[in-house]
């Protein structure tokens, strides 16, 4: 059973406009992540960093005409790109990691995120956005 068959992902009209808007949101969140990290607001920086990856990845779904039920579905969809060799699996691992950190912080009352971990995630974020922009441009 696939995510499409289970209703977790469904086909919708592809939208270059929504894809571009999602990438723009990723860039805005990246800027805000740096501001909150510099201010020492680590939980807010973590959420902002997560939103960078979320919106950059979601742009591909908009481009392909796919709507997700959850961020885990975005991860599943990205994995399909990795399985076809279109994206390095490292990006899937990073997205999965930041999803886990955000989930733990928001829902399981985990410890405050470490600034170094957030910095590391943010270092790769511009490259992730760039890769997603290239996918958007290829259609």
Secondary structure, DSSP 8 states (H G I E B T S, - for coil): --TTTTTSEEE----HHHHHHHHHHHHHHHHHHHHHHHTT-HHHHHHHHHHHHHHHHHHHHHHHTEEESSHHHHHHHHHHHHHTTSS-HHHHHHHHHHHHHHHHHHHS------HHHHHHHHHHHHHHHHHHHHHHHT-
